[in-house]
Amino acid sequence: MDTLVVCGGIVEKDGKILLVQEAKESARGLWNIPAGHLDAPERIIDGATREIKEETGFDVNLDGLLGVYQYIVMNGQRMTIRFQFKASVVSGKLKFPKDEILDAKWFTPKEILAMDDSKLR
């Protein structure tokens, strides 16, 4: 079984949460928090801050670990372990790589909760 480690963060600013809209075919059009694969031998916190920067343009502080989640996919052929952090913006301007991200927007928690689950990854 292959194991994949994913790191990301719930980026919050002024009471809103930043979501990115996936461009890759397996999740195209779905909204997600900024996250991605850990590059070995990268530290988990470094991977999370790097992925957030790559997908949003923002430098962030990781304010705490929200959780660690495990998923088994592809009929047990791959396990994903996801480290989820709370993050706050330190500097930067919203920008994203068009080949990975279709869009990025700030949403209130109420707007996210009102979204149809089929629109979220």
Number of C-alpha atoms within 10 A of each C-alpha: 8 9 12 16 17 21 25 27 29 22 24 18 15 8 9 17 19 20 24 22 23 25 18 13 8 8 14 15 18 19 25 18 21 26 25 20 17 21 13 9 7 10 11 19 19 13 23 27 22 21 22 24 21 18 25 24 18 22 18 21 17 20 13 11 13 13 10 12 11 12 12 14 10 7 7 10 10 13 17 16 16 21 21 23 23 17 24 19 16 10 11 12 11 13 15 19 13 11 9 16 21 17 18 20 13 17 16 15 11 9 11 17 10 9 11 8 11 8 14 16 13
